[in-house]
């Protein structure tokens, strides 16, 4: 059982984020793997390139927004909502 009051700071993509691992699988994945949804994340990493555009519909906490922003770089565009 995860402690709902637990908050851990972690660096993701050179950004400090606070992880609250209150949902099994989600917070645990960020803490143990450094990412969440590893299979889907691998697909995004394989497809996106520098200069591409990416729309994250229903971005929740913005995981794919962070991943995409690193991949498309300053020449690319990321829109999330």
Secondary structure by P-SEA (a helix, b strand, c coil): cccccbbbbbbcccbbbbbccccccaaaaaaaccccaaaaaaaaaacccccbbbbbcccccaaaaaaaaaaacccbbbbcc
